Amino acid sequence: RSTLVEWTLIPKDDGGTTLVMKESGFERPEDRADNAGGWKKELQDLVEHLGKKGS
């Protein structure tokens, strides 16, 4: 099984960036639901990493 993950970076007027992440290609709705928690953790880790000096 494979899915497609798309990342879109959108510049904001304040100099920041909005990250939009979309994953598609799930065979069953429950597969998508089971996967959602993992991305939440990964995105939290990304925010933490980007907030560090020198990143």
C-alpha positions in Angstrom: 0.0 0.0 0.0 1.2 3.5 -0.8 -0.1 7.0 -0.4 0.8 10.3 -1.8 1.9 13.1 0.5 1.8 16.7 -0.9 3.4 19.6 0.9 2.5 23.2 -0.1 4.3 26.2 1.4 2.4 29.5 1.3 4.1 32.8 2.1 2.3 35.0 4.6 2.2 38.8 4.6 3.9 38.9 8.0 7.0 37.0 6.7 5.9 33.6 8.0 4.9 30.6 6.0 1.8 28.4 6.1 2.4 24.7 5.5 -0.5 22.7 4.0 0.0 18.9 4.0 -2.4 16.5 2.2 -2.1 12.8 2.1 -4.3 10.8 -0.3 -4.6 7.3 -1.7 -6.0 5.4 1.3 -7.8 2.2 0.5 -10.3 2.5 3.4 -11.6 5.4 5.5 -10.3 3.6 8.6 -6.8 3.5 7.2 -6.9 7.3 6.9 -8.2 7.7 10.5 -5.6 5.3 11.9 -2.8 7.4 10.2 -4.0 10.8 11.4 -2.4 10.7 14.8 1.1 10.0 13.4 1.1 13.1 11.3 0.0 15.3 14.2 3.1 14.2 16.1 5.4 14.6 13.1 4.1 18.1 12.5 4.6 19.1 16.1 8.2 17.8 15.9 8.7 20.0 12.8 7.4 23.1 14.5 9.7 22.4 17.5 12.7 21.9 15.2 12.0 25.0 13.1 11.7 27.1 16.3 15.3 26.3 17.3 18.0 28.9 16.6 20.1 27.9 13.6 17.4 25.9 11.8 
